[in-house]
Amino acid sequence: MKFDRSLLPAAFATLLFAACSSAPPYAALSIDEDAEAESNVTVTDSELLDVIRVGKNPLVERVPGSNQLKVAVTLRNIDDEPIQILAQTSFLNAQKQPLGDDTNKQVKLLAPGETITHVAISKSSDARDWQLRLSWNR
């Protein structure tokens, strides 16, 4: 019996597909490996990531009297066109769990090369950590 080499690519593709697909259930991916576990500031779009820069050392302090958490983060547009972004801050407990203390999505307008400071203040003194999410205003 003669082996037909023209069938080899199809056979290989079939074997590869069978090896890549598996039956449920699937193991869930860990939140601990998420970008938010690594950084207090995340950007939701790769195009925005190309044009926005974030200061290395955000100001994080307590508001005297109320003990609310205040966060100030520097944002810079490095593009040659103006951009509109949305900034939303979530305040977290000491274990980085949500407190339900989220700011509304705030529109930030940045001219080419402009640097601004985004400031957010928690509603209560329970906040111990924070997460800032940046996205396009579309």
Protein Blocks (a to p, Z undefined) as FASTA:
>chain_A
ZZdfklmmmmmmmmmmmmmpccdddddddfklpmklmpmbdcfbfklmmmpccdfbdcdd
ddehjlpacdddddddfbfbdcddddddddddfkopaehiacddddddddehiacddddd
dfblkbmbdcddddddZZ
